Amino acid sequence: MAQAHPDGKVTVACGWLPAPLFEGFPNVEAVIPMKKEKRSGHWIKLWKQVIGTRWDIVVDLRNSVVSRLIFTKKRYIFGPRIDRSKHKVEQGAQVMALESVPAPRLYFSDEQKAFAEQMIPKGCAVIGVGPSANWIGKTWPAERFIKVLEWMRGDDGIFPGARIAVFAAPGEEEQAHPVLEAFPRSAQIDCIAKGNPGQAAAAIARCDFYIGNDSGLMHCAAASGVPTVGVFGPSYPHLYAPWGEHTAYARTPETFDQLIDFEGYDPKTLNRSLMLSLPVKSVITEINEFYKRRLAA
């Protein structure tokens, strides 16, 4: 969009949580954060906010009724013609019938950059890690992240002596603190429940490498151009793997559907990881292969 319309002004309507991720984009004129309400009240509020403007282009990735009830010259709506077997980034390109697939990219405001500089100061290499997720089923055990990080920052690792920056959203502290505390205090960078998503993403962008569970933080790392390795279990990598040649992922031998195929499975009451079949050795192997590919490119 920015390439085709470099002088265009963009208004973004999205959930209140990811809203800060759009603050630094140079073409964004306004961000409308939405919080879900009963009886579709959030959509009604959005319609009231945008109905008075005659838009040039409306892009609707949620297939909502709002995009059909406002004035616009062109509408691009996520609908039946989208191939849902493709990666979500590819699906986004299909919405606008693009010939190529533009990679997601994050931009940061001056305030977000200043926050990030305070969190991740200049110095030796920094490995960012996201050992938590919003669902316990897709969290790889903390002790396994620790072993991978110990190897990475060890004398024979990819980043000898690197500092470890641990990221997690508010409410996920219990999953993240054991990873942080496993390393010497001089190597710890505590980014756990610090800042909003835009600020956290700006801090991740200053890391030399990122490894983490399938989460929004992982996608922020990839969209910031950071070499990123995602750790997958009960997720669909063909839809949600980090995007780009600077990314890779390791996954359990079993698929999502196989992992949840047991008596009594209920995502709301599940209280354990479903990723125990993914060994540390497999993740280290993937990281090694990932770096070999990067060096050969």
N, C-alpha and C positions, 0 to 999 in steps of 0.2 A: 504493500500500500504506500509506504513512504517513498519507495523508488518510483512508482508510477505517478504519484502525486506529491512531489517533494514540498510543495507549499500548502498542502492540504492541512486542515485542522481536524483533529480527531477527538470525539467524545467516547469514553469507554464506560460501559455499564457492566459491573461485575459484582461478585460477592465481596463483602466488606473485608474478608481476610486477605485476598490477593490484591486489593485495590492499591496498596503502596508500591507494588511492582511496576505500575504504569507511570509513576510520578516523574521519572526522569526521561521518559521518551520525548524526543524533541518536538514531535508533531501533536502531542496530546494537549488539548486545550482544557479539558475537564474530565474528571473521573467521578462517576456516580456509584458509590458503594451501595450494595443492596443486601439487606438482611431478610432471610426467608420469613414470611408471615403466613398466618392461617388464611384459608380461602383465597390464596393467590394475591394477598394484599400487596406484596412487594411488586408484582407486575403492574397492578393498578397504579401504584405510586410512580413507577417508572414511566408509564404511559402519560400521566399528568405532567411529568417533568419534560418530556420530549415532544409532546403533541404540537406545541406551538412553533416548532422549527421545521422548515422545509429542508430536508436533508438531500444531499447529492447521492450518497451511497449508504445503505444500511447492510451490515453484515451480522447475521444472527446465527451463532453457533449452538443455540439452545432450542431452535425451532419454536419460538414463542409466538403467541398471538400478537404481542405488541408490535413486532416488526411488520405485521400485515395491516396495522391500524394507524400508521403514521405516514406522513407525506414524504416521498422520496422518489428520485429519478430511477434508481436501480436498487434492487434487493438481491442479496445473496443469502440464502437460507439453508441451513443444514436440514436435509430432507431425505426422501427415499432413494434418490440416485447416488447417495454417498456409499462407497464401499466400506462397510464397517469392519472388514477383515484387515484393512490397512492400518498402519500406525496412525495415531491421533494427529500427528503433524501432517501426514499425507492427507488425512481426511479434511483437515483445515484448508489445505490447498485446493482440494476438490470443491469445496463450497464455492470458491470464487473461480472455478474452472481454470486454474493456473496451469501452464504447461510445465513449469518446474516447481519444485517444492522449496520454498524459502525456509531456512533454518530459524528457529526461535532465537531471539537475541534480546538481552536485557540492557537497558540504559539506566544510569543512576543520577539522581539529583546531587547537587553540591552538598546538601545536608547529609544524604546517605553516604557519600564518599567520605565526609569528615568523620561520621560515626565509624565507618569501616576502618579508617586509618587508626583510630583509637583502639579498636578491637584487635586489629592485625598489624602491628607496627613492622617497619622494615627490619630486616635482619636475615637470619638463616631461613632455610626452606620451611614451609608450613604445609602440613597435611591436614585437610579438613575431613571430618568424619561425622556422619549422621547415623548414630546407632539406634535411633528410635523411629517410631512411625505412629500413625493415628490408629493402628489396629495391631494388637499383639501378635496375631497370626503371622504377619509378614515382617517380624523383627528377628534378625539373626542374633544369636546369643552374644552378649557383651564380651564374654571371655574369648570368643573367636575373633571379634574385631580387634581385641587387644593383641592377640597373637599375630595377626596380620600386620598391625601397626608396629609391633616390636620388630618384626622382620624388615619392614619398609625403612625404619629409621636406624636399623642396626648397621654395623660396619659393612656387611655384605648386601645391604638393601639398596633400594633405588634412591632414597633420600637420607643418607647417614646423618644422624644427629638432628633430624628435623624436629620442629615443635609440632604439637598435636592440638589442633583447634576443634573442639567438640561442639556441635550444633544440635539443638533440639528445640521444639516448640514448647510453650508453657503447658504444663500438665504431663510432660514426657521426661521430667527431670530424673525420675527414678531409674529409667532405662539408660540415661546418658552419663550420670555422675560416676558410675563404676569405671567407665572407659577413661574419663578424664583423670581420675584419681590413681589409675594404674601406672602413671608416668611421673617422673620427677617434677617437682613444682616448677623448676626452671624451664621445663618443656611444655607446661600446660598453658593453654589459652582457653579460658572459659567463655564460650559463646552460648551457653545453655540458657534458653528462655530470655535472651537479650535482644531488645529491639523488636521492631515490627518486621514482617516478611521482606519488605524492601531493604531495610537496613541489614538484615541477616544475609540477604542475597549479595549485597555490596561487600560484606565482609568475606563471604565465600569466594567472591571474584578475586580477592587478593591472595587466595591460597594457591599453592603450586600443584595440588592434586586433591581430589575429593573421592571418598568412598562412602557409600551409605546404602541403607535400605531404600526400597521403592517409595519415594515420598516427594513432596513438593520441593524440599531442599535439594534433592538429587537433580531435579529438572532445572532448578535455579543455577546449580553449578554448571550443568551442560550449556544452558543458555548464556552463561557468562564466559564461555570459552575455556573453562577450566578442564584439564584432563580428568575424566569422570568414569568411575566404575560403579555400577549399580549392583546390588545384591538382591536376587529375586527368588521367591518361593511361590506363595499363593498370590501371584499376580500374572498378568499376561504380557511378557516381554514384547511380543509382536505388536502390541498396542501402546505399551507404556515404557519401553526401554529408553534410556537417555539417548538423545538424538545427536548425530554428528559423527564425523570421522575421528574426533578427539574423545570418543566415548566407547565404552564396552560394558558388558555385564556378565556376571556369573549367576548360575541358577541351580536350584535343586534338581536331582535326576528326575523327579516326578513333576508333572504339570500341575497347574492350579487345580484342575478338576480332579486329578488323582489325589492330591493332598487333602482335599476336603471330602473325599469319598469314604466316610466312616460313620458308623451309627451314632446318632446323637449330635451330629455337627450342627452348630448354631453360631453364626458369626457374632451374635450379640452376647452370648454367654461364654464363648471360647476364652480360656485363661492361660493359654500356653502358645509357644512358638510352633509353627508348622515347618520350620526350616532346619531342623536338626540333621537332616540327611545331607546337608551341604557342608562338606569338610573344609577346614582351613586350607588344606593343600590345594583344593580346587580353585579357591579364590586367589591364592598366591600364583598358581599357574596361569590363571587368566590375566592377572596384572603383568606378569612377565611377558606373556604373549602380546599383550596390548602394547607394551613398551617396545618390543621388537618390531611390531608393525609401524609404530611411530618413527622409529629410527630408520626404517627401511623406506619410508615414504619420501 
